[in-house]
Each structure stands twice: as C-alpha cells, then as structure tokens.
C-alpha cells in the first residue's frame, strides 16, 4: 500500500484544498493529512476561523482523506514519515524546495497550487462585502 502525507491548516475549506487532496490521493492508496493544531497555527502566525476539531471533522468527511493526525511542530515531518511508513510527501508548490531534506526518507512532490482561491482572499472578500 502506497502511503501519501500532506500538511496544512485547511481553514475555511475550499476547492483548492479539495483538488490538492484529490491529486495527492491519486499518487497512492492512502492519504494522511497532518492538520495544524490551533497551537501550531499560533506558531505559524496563522489564525484559523475554525478550531482544530471543526477542521478535522471537515477533512474526515472528504473521500480522498483516509487519516487525519495533528501537526504540532515544524520538525515532526521526518518522524511522521518514518513512523507511518509514508512513501510520498506532498505539498502545494508555494512550498517548492522547502522540504527537500525529506527526500532522504520518501518521495517529495510539490503540486501546483489551484489559482485564484485562498482562505485569505475569502476572508478579505467577506469583510469587504459586510
Ligand atoms: N493550496 C493549494 N491551492 C490553494 C490554496 C492552498 O494547493 N489555492 C495548498 C497549499 O499549497 C498547501 C495546502 O493547500 O499545500 C494547505 O494550505 P494551508 O492550509 O495554507 O497550509 P500552510 O499554511 O501552507 O501550512 O508544515 C506545513 C504547513 O502546515 C503548511
């Protein structure tokens, strides 16, 4: 069984996230999503609208997502990959090159970001239309 993993906050879930999951899952047989906890989001300087539990609930409802684990630190990727016997690490290409050190443990693939959609844009658009 070929196992894939990806990481992120996935706040205000949108089709850009879904298309990432769809393409990541198509690379193997099992997709794990390491979901940034609320505490880690603070470390990332990213405030999420939905809590970890709410974001986890939404991800677990997606057909392409098999397992959701918490992402608590930047440094856990290597042990996640080893402990979960991951074959492929996937991120959107805004991260291109940033995780190449993981090539020692698994395949590293950066997928193109879906254009013209982001959680930030959604937040800004809603704010301006209130
Ligand atoms: N993404 C995408 N297309 C978009 C928006 C996002 O493909 N239009 C991808 C990003 O490239 C990323 C994933 O969706 O791979 C999750 O995006 P975020 O929730 O913004 O996650 P991020 O803040 O990049 O956190 O340790 C890694 C971090 O947790 C990544």
Boltz pocket constraint, residues with backbone or C-beta under 6 A from the ligand:
constraints:
  - pocket:
      binder: B
      contacts: [[A, 7], [A, 8], [A, 9], [A, 10], [A, 11], [A, 16], [A, 17], [A, 20], [A, 34], [A, 36], [A, 46], [A, 71], [A, 73], [A, 74], [A, 90], [A, 91], [A, 92], [A, 93], [A, 94], [A, 95], [A, 111], [A, 112], [A, 113], [A, 114], [A, 115], [A, 116], [A, 117], [A, 118], [A, 119]]
      max_distance: 6.0
